[in-house]
Amino acid sequence: MKCEQWQLALALFSEALDTRLESNVISWNVAISACETGEQWQLALSLFNDMQEAKLEPDVASYNIVINVCGNGEQ
């Protein structure tokens, strides 16, 4: 079940963005962290870039999550 939850988390995040709900660094970090669970380092990097394009400044947690995702994906 855990392997499917990361996909659900990303689907809910995507839906929130589509409905123009206000997002913040924390919600983006949660989405990027879901990629870590799903071992999706490329998607994590894409979301990290999208967060910056959305004019949100990554915080220390953002960088730590991306480093962990890439490290776990051996990238």
PDB file of N, CA, C and O in Angstrom:
ATOM      1  N   MET A   1       0.833  -1.198   0.000  1.00  0.00           N
ATOM      2  CA  MET A   1       0.000   0.000   0.000  1.00  0.00           C
ATOM      3  C   MET A   1       0.874   1.257   0.000  1.00  0.00           C
ATOM      4  O   MET A   1       0.535   2.251  -0.643  1.00  0.00           O
ATOM      5  N   LYS A   2       2.001   1.212   0.723  1.00  0.00           N
ATOM      6  CA  LYS A   2       2.866   2.377   0.822  1.00  0.00           C
ATOM      7  C   LYS A   2       3.371   2.815  -0.544  1.00  0.00           C
ATOM      8  O   LYS A   2       3.520   4.010  -0.798  1.00  0.00           O
ATOM      9  N   CYS A   3       3.636   1.853  -1.425  1.00  0.00           N
ATOM     10  CA  CYS A   3       4.172   2.202  -2.734  1.00  0.00           C
ATOM     11  C   CYS A   3       3.155   2.969  -3.574  1.00  0.00           C
ATOM     12  O   CYS A   3       3.539   3.679  -4.504  1.00  0.00           O
ATOM     13  N   GLU A   4       1.888   2.844  -3.270  1.00  0.00           N
ATOM     14  CA  GLU A   4       0.859   3.571  -4.009  1.00  0.00           C
ATOM     15  C   GLU A   4       0.549   4.927  -3.382  1.00  0.00           C
ATOM     16  O   GLU A   4       0.012   5.804  -4.057  1.00  0.00           O
ATOM     17  N   GLN A   5       0.869   5.111  -2.130  1.00  0.00           N
ATOM     18  CA  GLN A   5       0.528   6.352  -1.440  1.00  0.00           C
ATOM     19  C   GLN A   5       1.286   7.547  -1.993  1.00  0.00           C
ATOM     20  O   GLN A   5       0.746   8.654  -2.009  1.00  0.00           O
ATOM     21  N   TRP A   6       2.517   7.361  -2.445  1.00  0.00           N
ATOM     22  CA  TRP A   6       3.271   8.476  -2.999  1.00  0.00           C
ATOM     23  C   TRP A   6       2.588   8.981  -4.265  1.00  0.00           C
ATOM     24  O   TRP A   6       2.560  10.184  -4.526  1.00  0.00           O
ATOM     25  N   GLN A   7       2.033   8.051  -5.054  1.00  0.00           N
ATOM     26  CA  GLN A   7       1.327   8.448  -6.272  1.00  0.00           C
ATOM     27  C   GLN A   7       0.058   9.225  -5.936  1.00  0.00           C
ATOM     28  O   GLN A   7      -0.274  10.201  -6.609  1.00  0.00           O
ATOM     29  N   LEU A   8      -0.638   8.799  -4.909  1.00  0.00           N
ATOM     30  CA  LEU A   8      -1.835   9.509  -4.460  1.00  0.00           C
ATOM     31  C   LEU A   8      -1.476  10.902  -3.969  1.00  0.00           C
ATOM     32  O   LEU A   8      -2.176  11.869  -4.271  1.00  0.00           O
ATOM     33  N   ALA A   9      -0.391  11.009  -3.214  1.00  0.00           N
ATOM     34  CA  ALA A   9       0.051  12.315  -2.716  1.00  0.00           C
ATOM     35  C   ALA A   9       0.345  13.260  -3.872  1.00  0.00           C
ATOM     36  O   ALA A   9      -0.040  14.428  -3.831  1.00  0.00           O
ATOM     37  N   LEU A  10       1.020  12.768  -4.894  1.00  0.00           N
ATOM     38  CA  LEU A  10       1.326  13.616  -6.052  1.00  0.00           C
ATOM     39  C   LEU A  10       0.073  13.967  -6.837  1.00  0.00           C
ATOM     40  O   LEU A  10      -0.046  15.081  -7.347  1.00  0.00           O
ATOM     41  N   ALA A  11      -0.856  13.036  -6.940  1.00  0.00           N
ATOM     42  CA  ALA A  11      -2.110  13.319  -7.639  1.00  0.00           C
ATOM     43  C   ALA A  11      -2.901  14.410  -6.913  1.00  0.00           C
ATOM     44  O   ALA A  11      -3.459  15.300  -7.554  1.00  0.00           O
ATOM     45  N   LEU A  12      -2.950  14.344  -5.591  1.00  0.00           N
ATOM     46  CA  LEU A  12      -3.656  15.370  -4.812  1.00  0.00           C
ATOM     47  C   LEU A  12      -2.965  16.722  -4.932  1.00  0.00           C
ATOM     48  O   LEU A  12      -3.627  17.755  -5.023  1.00  0.00           O
ATOM     49  N   PHE A  13      -1.640  16.717  -4.933  1.00  0.00           N
ATOM     50  CA  PHE A  13      -0.888  17.956  -5.095  1.00  0.00           C
ATOM     51  C   PHE A  13      -1.160  18.566  -6.466  1.00  0.00           C
ATOM     52  O   PHE A  13      -1.385  19.770  -6.585  1.00  0.00           O
ATOM     53  N   SER A  14      -1.137  17.743  -7.478  1.00  0.00           N
ATOM     54  CA  SER A  14      -1.406  18.206  -8.841  1.00  0.00           C
ATOM     55  C   SER A  14      -2.817  18.780  -8.953  1.00  0.00           C
ATOM     56  O   SER A  14      -3.028  19.813  -9.589  1.00  0.00           O
ATOM     57  N   GLU A  15      -3.766  18.109  -8.338  1.00  0.00           N
ATOM     58  CA  GLU A  15      -5.156  18.585  -8.353  1.00  0.00           C
ATOM     59  C   GLU A  15      -5.275  19.931  -7.639  1.00  0.00           C
ATOM     60  O   GLU A  15      -6.003  20.816  -8.089  1.00  0.00           O
ATOM     61  N   ALA A  16      -4.566  20.078  -6.538  1.00  0.00           N
ATOM     62  CA  ALA A  16      -4.590  21.345  -5.807  1.00  0.00           C
ATOM     63  C   ALA A  16      -4.032  22.467  -6.677  1.00  0.00           C
ATOM     64  O   ALA A  16      -4.577  23.571  -6.690  1.00  0.00           O
ATOM     65  N   LEU A  17      -2.953  22.193  -7.400  1.00  0.00           N
ATOM     66  CA  LEU A  17      -2.393  23.206  -8.295  1.00  0.00           C
ATOM     67  C   LEU A  17      -3.346  23.530  -9.428  1.00  0.00           C
ATOM     68  O   LEU A  17      -3.498  24.690  -9.812  1.00  0.00           O
ATOM     69  N   ASP A  18      -3.990  22.495  -9.965  1.00  0.00           N
ATOM     70  CA  ASP A  18      -4.934  22.695 -11.071  1.00  0.00           C
ATOM     71  C   ASP A  18      -6.125  23.551 -10.660  1.00  0.00           C
ATOM     72  O   ASP A  18      -6.659  24.308 -11.471  1.00  0.00           O
ATOM     73  N   THR A  19      -6.538  23.433  -9.412  1.00  0.00           N
ATOM     74  CA  THR A  19      -7.681  24.213  -8.935  1.00  0.00           C
ATOM     75  C   THR A  19      -7.249  25.559  -8.363  1.00  0.00           C
ATOM     76  O   THR A  19      -8.045  26.310  -7.801  1.00  0.00           O
ATOM     77  N   ARG A  20      -5.957  25.831  -8.530  1.00  0.00           N
ATOM     78  CA  ARG A  20      -5.362  27.103  -8.132  1.00  0.00           C
ATOM     79  C   ARG A  20      -5.414  27.371  -6.628  1.00  0.00           C
ATOM     80  O   ARG A  20      -5.476  28.520  -6.190  1.00  0.00           O
ATOM     81  N   LEU A  21      -5.388  26.288  -5.847  1.00  0.00           N
ATOM     82  CA  LEU A  21      -5.256  26.470  -4.412  1.00  0.00           C
ATOM     83  C   LEU A  21      -3.866  27.029  -4.133  1.00  0.00           C
ATOM     84  O   LEU A  21      -2.901  26.689  -4.818  1.00  0.00           O
ATOM     85  N   GLU A  22      -3.775  27.866  -3.146  1.00  0.00           N
ATOM     86  CA  GLU A  22      -2.490  28.478  -2.827  1.00  0.00           C
ATOM     87  C   GLU A  22      -1.513  27.410  -2.321  1.00  0.00           C
ATOM     88  O   GLU A  22      -1.827  26.625  -1.426  1.00  0.00           O
ATOM     89  N   SER A  23      -0.346  27.408  -2.912  1.00  0.00           N
ATOM     90  CA  SER A  23       0.682  26.472  -2.461  1.00  0.00           C
ATOM     91  C   SER A  23       1.788  27.247  -1.758  1.00  0.00           C
ATOM     92  O   SER A  23       1.930  28.459  -1.922  1.00  0.00           O
ATOM     93  N   ASN A  24       2.560  26.517  -0.976  1.00  0.00           N
ATOM     94  CA  ASN A  24       3.692  27.131  -0.289  1.00  0.00           C
ATOM     95  C   ASN A  24       4.850  26.148  -0.318  1.00  0.00           C
ATOM     96  O   ASN A  24       4.719  25.043  -0.845  1.00  0.00           O
ATOM     97  N   VAL A  25       5.969  26.541   0.240  1.00  0.00           N
ATOM     98  CA  VAL A  25       7.165  25.697   0.218  1.00  0.00           C
ATOM     99  C   VAL A  25       6.890  24.353   0.897  1.00  0.00           C
ATOM    100  O   VAL A  25       7.397  23.321   0.457  1.00  0.00           O
ATOM    101  N   ILE A  26       6.099  24.361   1.953  1.00  0.00           N
ATOM    102  CA  ILE A  26       5.818  23.117   2.675  1.00  0.00           C
ATOM    103  C   ILE A  26       5.065  22.129   1.785  1.00  0.00           C
ATOM    104  O   ILE A  26       5.403  20.945   1.754  1.00  0.00           O
ATOM    105  N   SER A  27       4.057  22.599   1.068  1.00  0.00           N
ATOM    106  CA  SER A  27       3.304  21.681   0.205  1.00  0.00           C
ATOM    107  C   SER A  27       4.180  21.142  -0.922  1.00  0.00           C
ATOM    108  O   SER A  27       4.063  19.974  -1.292  1.00  0.00           O
ATOM    109  N   TRP A  28       5.057  21.982  -1.468  1.00  0.00           N
ATOM    110  CA  TRP A  28       5.985  21.517  -2.507  1.00  0.00           C
ATOM    111  C   TRP A  28       6.966  20.508  -1.913  1.00  0.00           C
ATOM    112  O   TRP A  28       7.279  19.505  -2.554  1.00  0.00           O
ATOM    113  N   ASN A  29       7.450  20.757  -0.710  1.00  0.00           N
ATOM    114  CA  ASN A  29       8.373  19.819  -0.064  1.00  0.00           C
ATOM    115  C   ASN A  29       7.720  18.455   0.152  1.00  0.00           C
ATOM    116  O   ASN A  29       8.360  17.418  -0.020  1.00  0.00           O
ATOM    117  N   VAL A  30       6.460  18.465   0.524  1.00  0.00           N
ATOM    118  CA  VAL A  30       5.742  17.202   0.723  1.00  0.00           C
ATOM    119  C   VAL A  30       5.656  16.447  -0.595  1.00  0.00           C
ATOM    120  O   VAL A  30       5.854  15.233  -0.631  1.00  0.00           O
ATOM    121  N   ALA A  31       5.364  17.156  -1.672  1.00  0.00           N
ATOM    122  CA  ALA A  31       5.273  16.510  -2.982  1.00  0.00           C
ATOM    123  C   ALA A  31       6.632  15.946  -3.405  1.00  0.00           C
ATOM    124  O   ALA A  31       6.716  14.827  -3.909  1.00  0.00           O
ATOM    125  N   ILE A  32       7.679  16.720  -3.198  1.00  0.00           N
ATOM    126  CA  ILE A  32       9.024  16.255  -3.551  1.00  0.00           C
ATOM    127  C   ILE A  32       9.410  15.062  -2.683  1.00  0.00           C
ATOM    128  O   ILE A  32      10.037  14.118  -3.165  1.00  0.00           O
ATOM    129  N   SER A  33       9.044  15.102  -1.424  1.00  0.00           N
ATOM    130  CA  SER A  33       9.322  13.998  -0.514  1.00  0.00           C
ATOM    131  C   SER A  33       8.581  12.729  -0.940  1.00  0.00           C
ATOM    132  O   SER A  33       9.094  11.623  -0.769  1.00  0.00           O
ATOM    133  N   ALA A  34       7.394  12.886  -1.486  1.00  0.00           N
ATOM    134  CA  ALA A  34       6.645  11.724  -1.990  1.00  0.00           C
ATOM    135  C   ALA A  34       7.427  11.043  -3.108  1.00  0.00           C
ATOM    136  O   ALA A  34       7.380   9.821  -3.253  1.00  0.00           O
ATOM    137  N   CYS A  35       8.138  11.832  -3.889  1.00  0.00           N
ATOM    138  CA  CYS A  35       8.973  11.262  -4.945  1.00  0.00           C
ATOM    139  C   CYS A  35      10.089  10.394  -4.365  1.00  0.00           C
ATOM    140  O   CYS A  35      10.489   9.397  -4.967  1.00  0.00           O
ATOM    141  N   GLU A  36      10.580  10.779  -3.205  1.00  0.00           N
ATOM    142  CA  GLU A  36      11.615   9.976  -2.546  1.00  0.00           C
ATOM    143  C   GLU A  36      11.057   8.600  -2.199  1.00  0.00           C
ATOM    144  O   GLU A  36      11.717   7.582  -2.407  1.00  0.00           O
ATOM    145  N   THR A  37       9.848   8.581  -1.674  1.00  0.00           N
ATOM    146  CA  THR A  37       9.209   7.310  -1.324  1.00  0.00           C
ATOM    147  C   THR A  37       9.038   6.430  -2.554  1.00  0.00           C
ATOM    148  O   THR A  37       9.217   5.213  -2.494  1.00  0.00           O
ATOM    149  N   GLY A  38       8.687   7.064  -3.673  1.00  0.00           N
ATOM    150  CA  GLY A  38       8.479   6.317  -4.909  1.00  0.00           C
ATOM    151  C   GLY A  38       9.735   6.123  -5.733  1.00  0.00           C
ATOM    152  O   GLY A  38       9.683   5.597  -6.845  1.00  0.00           O
ATOM    153  N   GLU A  39      10.878   6.554  -5.178  1.00  0.00           N
ATOM    154  CA  GLU A  39      12.163   6.436  -5.864  1.00  0.00           C
ATOM    155  C   GLU A  39      12.130   7.094  -7.249  1.00  0.00           C
ATOM    156  O   GLU A  39      12.613   6.537  -8.236  1.00  0.00           O
ATOM    157  N   GLN A  40      11.554   8.277  -7.288  1.00  0.00           N
ATOM    158  CA  GLN A  40      11.379   9.023  -8.535  1.00  0.00           C
ATOM    159  C   GLN A  40      12.246  10.278  -8.523  1.00  0.00           C
ATOM    160  O   GLN A  40      11.721  11.387  -8.432  1.00  0.00           O
ATOM    161  N   TRP A  41      13.556  10.121  -8.614  1.00  0.00           N
ATOM    162  CA  TRP A  41      14.468  11.258  -8.484  1.00  0.00           C
ATOM    163  C   TRP A  41      14.282  12.274  -9.605  1.00  0.00           C
ATOM    164  O   TRP A  41      14.397  13.477  -9.368  1.00  0.00           O
ATOM    165  N   GLN A  42      13.995  11.813 -10.821  1.00  0.00           N
ATOM    166  CA  GLN A  42      13.811  12.751 -11.930  1.00  0.00           C
ATOM    167  C   GLN A  42      12.579  13.621 -11.717  1.00  0.00           C
ATOM    168  O   GLN A  42      12.604  14.823 -11.983  1.00  0.00           O
ATOM    169  N   LEU A  43      11.515  13.014 -11.242  1.00  0.00           N
ATOM    170  CA  LEU A  43      10.299  13.768 -10.947  1.00  0.00           C
ATOM    171  C   LEU A  43      10.539  14.739  -9.800  1.00  0.00           C
ATOM    172  O   LEU A  43      10.031  15.860  -9.817  1.00  0.00           O
ATOM    173  N   ALA A  44      11.305  14.318  -8.813  1.00  0.00           N
ATOM    174  CA  ALA A  44      11.633  15.202  -7.686  1.00  0.00           C
ATOM    175  C   ALA A  44      12.377  16.439  -8.169  1.00  0.00           C
ATOM    176  O   ALA A  44      12.071  17.554  -7.748  1.00  0.00           O
ATOM    177  N   LEU A  45      13.345  16.246  -9.043  1.00  0.00           N
ATOM    178  CA  LEU A  45      14.086  17.393  -9.584  1.00  0.00           C
ATOM    179  C   LEU A  45      13.187  18.292 -10.417  1.00  0.00           C
ATOM    180  O   LEU A  45      13.316  19.516 -10.381  1.00  0.00           O
ATOM    181  N   SER A  46      12.287  17.689 -11.161  1.00  0.00           N
ATOM    182  CA  SER A  46      11.340  18.466 -11.961  1.00  0.00           C
ATOM    183  C   SER A  46      10.444  19.317 -11.066  1.00  0.00           C
ATOM    184  O   SER A  46      10.227  20.496 -11.346  1.00  0.00           O
ATOM    185  N   LEU A  47       9.926  18.730 -10.001  1.00  0.00           N
ATOM    186  CA  LEU A  47       9.089  19.475  -9.063  1.00  0.00           C
ATOM    187  C   LEU A  47       9.887  20.575  -8.376  1.00  0.00           C
ATOM    188  O   LEU A  47       9.375  21.674  -8.158  1.00  0.00           O
ATOM    189  N   PHE A  48      11.139  20.284  -8.035  1.00  0.00           N
ATOM    190  CA  PHE A  48      12.003  21.280  -7.407  1.00  0.00           C
ATOM    191  C   PHE A  48      12.164  22.490  -8.341  1.00  0.00           C
ATOM    192  O   PHE A  48      12.086  23.636  -7.899  1.00  0.00           O
ATOM    193  N   ASN A  49      12.383  22.228  -9.611  1.00  0.00           N
ATOM    194  CA  ASN A  49      12.487  23.318 -10.593  1.00  0.00           C
ATOM    195  C   ASN A  49      11.157  24.051 -10.756  1.00  0.00           C
ATOM    196  O   ASN A  49      11.126  25.279 -10.849  1.00  0.00           O
ATOM    197  N   ASP A  50      10.067  23.297 -10.791  1.00  0.00           N
ATOM    198  CA  ASP A  50       8.735  23.910 -10.921  1.00  0.00           C
ATOM    199  C   ASP A  50       8.425  24.817  -9.739  1.00  0.00           C
ATOM    200  O   ASP A  50       7.812  25.872  -9.900  1.00  0.00           O
ATOM    201  N   MET A  51       8.850  24.403  -8.554  1.00  0.00           N
ATOM    202  CA  MET A  51       8.632  25.217  -7.360  1.00  0.00           C
ATOM    203  C   MET A  51       9.294  26.582  -7.528  1.00  0.00           C
ATOM    204  O   MET A  51       8.711  27.613  -7.191  1.00  0.00           O
ATOM    205  N   GLN A  52      10.507  26.576  -8.049  1.00  0.00           N
ATOM    206  CA  GLN A  52      11.221  27.838  -8.249  1.00  0.00           C
ATOM    207  C   GLN A  52      10.570  28.675  -9.352  1.00  0.00           C
ATOM    208  O   GLN A  52      10.529  29.902  -9.263  1.00  0.00           O
ATOM    209  N   GLU A  53      10.064  28.008 -10.391  1.00  0.00           N
ATOM    210  CA  GLU A  53       9.353  28.722 -11.447  1.00  0.00           C
ATOM    211  C   GLU A  53       8.054  29.336 -10.931  1.00  0.00           C
ATOM    212  O   GLU A  53       7.571  30.331 -11.473  1.00  0.00           O
ATOM    213  N   ALA A  54       7.485  28.730  -9.869  1.00  0.00           N
ATOM    214  CA  ALA A  54       6.277  29.262  -9.240  1.00  0.00           C
ATOM    215  C   ALA A  54       6.605  30.404  -8.279  1.00  0.00           C
ATOM    216  O   ALA A  54       5.750  30.862  -7.521  1.00  0.00           O
ATOM    217  N   LYS A  55       7.861  30.855  -8.326  1.00  0.00           N
ATOM    218  CA  LYS A  55       8.333  31.990  -7.522  1.00  0.00           C
ATOM    219  C   LYS A  55       8.367  31.691  -6.029  1.00  0.00           C
ATOM    220  O   LYS A  55       8.196  32.587  -5.202  1.00  0.00           O
ATOM    221  N   LEU A  56       8.590  30.424  -5.692  1.00  0.00           N
ATOM    222  CA  LEU A  56       8.753  30.043  -4.292  1.00  0.00           C
ATOM    223  C   LEU A  56      10.217  29.728  -4.049  1.00  0.00           C
ATOM    224  O   LEU A  56      10.845  29.010  -4.828  1.00  0.00           O
ATOM    225  N   GLU A  57      10.749  30.258  -2.985  1.00  0.00           N
ATOM    226  CA  GLU A  57      12.161  30.079  -2.633  1.00  0.00           C
ATOM    227  C   GLU A  57      12.326  28.786  -1.834  1.00  0.00           C
ATOM    228  O   GLU A  57      11.746  28.651  -0.756  1.00  0.00           O
ATOM    229  N   PRO A  58      13.112  27.830  -2.352  1.00  0.00           N
ATOM    230  CA  PRO A  58      13.344  26.601  -1.592  1.00  0.00           C
ATOM    231  C   PRO A  58      14.001  26.914  -0.246  1.00  0.00           C
ATOM    232  O   PRO A  58      14.800  27.843  -0.129  1.00  0.00           O
ATOM    233  N   ASP A  59      13.648  26.124   0.758  1.00  0.00           N
ATOM    234  CA  ASP A  59      14.271  26.295   2.063  1.00  0.00           C
ATOM    235  C   ASP A  59      15.271  25.162   2.295  1.00  0.00           C
ATOM    236  O   ASP A  59      15.499  24.336   1.411  1.00  0.00           O
ATOM    237  N   VAL A  60      15.852  25.128   3.465  1.00  0.00           N
ATOM    238  CA  VAL A  60      16.845  24.100   3.785  1.00  0.00           C
ATOM    239  C   VAL A  60      16.232  22.708   3.630  1.00  0.00           C
ATOM    240  O   VAL A  60      16.882  21.795   3.119  1.00  0.00           O
ATOM    241  N   ALA A  61      14.998  22.547   4.064  1.00  0.00           N
ATOM    242  CA  ALA A  61      14.335  21.248   3.938  1.00  0.00           C
ATOM    243  C   ALA A  61      14.202  20.848   2.474  1.00  0.00           C
ATOM    244  O   ALA A  61      14.381  19.679   2.133  1.00  0.00           O
ATOM    245  N   SER A  62      13.892  21.804   1.608  1.00  0.00           N
ATOM    246  CA  SER A  62      13.756  21.520   0.171  1.00  0.00           C
ATOM    247  C   SER A  62      15.047  20.922  -0.378  1.00  0.00           C
ATOM    248  O   SER A  62      15.033  19.900  -1.064  1.00  0.00           O
ATOM    249  N   TYR A  63      16.158  21.578  -0.064  1.00  0.00           N
ATOM    250  CA  TYR A  63      17.451  21.099  -0.545  1.00  0.00           C
ATOM    251  C   TYR A  63      17.800  19.736   0.047  1.00  0.00           C
ATOM    252  O   TYR A  63      18.321  18.869  -0.655  1.00  0.00           O
ATOM    253  N   ASN A  64      17.517  19.544   1.325  1.00  0.00           N
ATOM    254  CA  ASN A  64      17.792  18.247   1.960  1.00  0.00           C
ATOM    255  C   ASN A  64      16.994  17.124   1.313  1.00  0.00           C
ATOM    256  O   ASN A  64      17.521  16.034   1.088  1.00  0.00           O
ATOM    257  N   ILE A  65      15.733  17.384   1.014  1.00  0.00           N
ATOM    258  CA  ILE A  65      14.886  16.368   0.389  1.00  0.00           C
ATOM    259  C   ILE A  65      15.433  16.003  -0.984  1.00  0.00           C
ATOM    260  O   ILE A  65      15.542  14.825  -1.323  1.00  0.00           O
ATOM    261  N   VAL A  66      15.777  17.022  -1.773  1.00  0.00           N
ATOM    262  CA  VAL A  66      16.286  16.761  -3.128  1.00  0.00           C
ATOM    263  C   VAL A  66      17.619  16.014  -3.060  1.00  0.00           C
ATOM    264  O   VAL A  66      17.855  15.102  -3.854  1.00  0.00           O
ATOM    265  N   ILE A  67      18.475  16.383  -2.140  1.00  0.00           N
ATOM    266  CA  ILE A  67      19.751  15.670  -1.980  1.00  0.00           C
ATOM    267  C   ILE A  67      19.499  14.214  -1.614  1.00  0.00           C
ATOM    268  O   ILE A  67      20.135  13.313  -2.162  1.00  0.00           O
ATOM    269  N   ASN A  68      18.574  13.983  -0.693  1.00  0.00           N
ATOM    270  CA  ASN A  68      18.248  12.593  -0.293  1.00  0.00           C
ATOM    271  C   ASN A  68      17.665  11.804  -1.444  1.00  0.00           C
ATOM    272  O   ASN A  68      18.039  10.650  -1.655  1.00  0.00           O
ATOM    273  N   VAL A  69      16.752  12.408  -2.196  1.00  0.00           N
ATOM    274  CA  VAL A  69      16.131  11.710  -3.327  1.00  0.00           C
ATOM    275  C   VAL A  69      17.194  11.312  -4.337  1.00  0.00           C
ATOM    276  O   VAL A  69      17.228  10.173  -4.803  1.00  0.00           O
ATOM    277  N   CYS A  70      18.058  12.259  -4.671  1.00  0.00           N
ATOM    278  CA  CYS A  70      19.107  11.976  -5.660  1.00  0.00           C
ATOM    279  C   CYS A  70      20.115  10.964  -5.115  1.00  0.00           C
ATOM    280  O   CYS A  70      20.589  10.094  -5.846  1.00  0.00           O
ATOM    281  N   GLY A  71      20.435  11.083  -3.841  1.00  0.00           N
ATOM    282  CA  GLY A  71      21.350  10.113  -3.221  1.00  0.00           C
ATOM    283  C   GLY A  71      20.789   8.719  -3.216  1.00  0.00           C
ATOM    284  O   GLY A  71      21.500   7.753  -3.495  1.00  0.00           O
ATOM    285  N   ASN A  72      19.519   8.607  -2.900  1.00  0.00           N
ATOM    286  CA  ASN A  72      18.877   7.279  -2.894  1.00  0.00           C
ATOM    287  C   ASN A  72      18.755   6.729  -4.304  1.00  0.00           C
ATOM    288  O   ASN A  72      18.775   5.515  -4.507  1.00  0.00           O
ATOM    289  N   GLY A  73      18.627   7.625  -5.280  1.00  0.00           N
ATOM    290  CA  GLY A  73      18.557   7.200  -6.668  1.00  0.00           C
ATOM    291  C   GLY A  73      19.936   7.084  -7.291  1.00  0.00           C
ATOM    292  O   GLY A  73      20.070   6.806  -8.483  1.00  0.00           O
ATOM    293  N   GLU A  74      20.968   7.301  -6.471  1.00  0.00           N
ATOM    294  CA  GLU A  74      22.367   7.232  -6.891  1.00  0.00           C
ATOM    295  C   GLU A  74      22.657   8.173  -8.044  1.00  0.00           C
ATOM    296  O   GLU A  74      23.369   7.819  -8.984  1.00  0.00           O
ATOM    297  N   GLN A  75      22.099   9.378  -7.967  1.00  0.00           N
ATOM    298  CA  GLN A  75      22.323  10.374  -9.014  1.00  0.00           C
ATOM    299  C   GLN A  75      23.238  11.450  -8.506  1.00  0.00           C
ATOM    300  O   GLN A  75      23.554  12.388  -9.237  1.00  0.00           O
TER     301      GLN A  75
END
